[in-house]
Amino acid sequence: MIEIILAIAIGFLAGIITGLIPGIHINLLAAMIISSLPLLLNYLSPLPIIIFITAMSLTHIFLDAIPSSFLGAPESSVLAVMPTHKLLLKGQGYDAIRLLSIGSFLGIISI
């Protein structure tokens, strides 16, 4: 049980890093984890690794909008960046982040 809680917490922190720092994407960390699976599986079962990647991806989805909106450094599609940048120029950057977060939440629960 402690492995699962640690996997969620570390995945959450890794998602914050991948979401807020432009250039570090979740696919980079996931590829590094998958390439080191033979070593990791000697110490962990597959379940904490899966939970870590899932927690990281869910956190990344919500935080990816912040640097793309405020810094103009998009990692997502142009369809999400251009409207948020237009709202930022109008002084409504926080509203754009709120709307993107609501859209991300609705997208996750609709799956």
C-alpha angles and dihedrals in degrees: 000000000000090000090058094048091048091048090053093047095046091043089052091052092046089050090053090053094047092044099048103036113071113226096029105096131185090241089062093056093041091052091049091050094047092048090053095046095112089060096040094050089061089065105024138039117240093253098072090047091052091046091049093053091045094050090046093051095048092050092045092054092060099040099042091082095063101069092036091055103038102029099033090233104130124194093167128065124299089243090070097038102051098056092045091049091050090051090048091054089052090053095255099110094129090052089053091052090048092051092047090050092051090048091049091050093049090048092052096048092046092062 
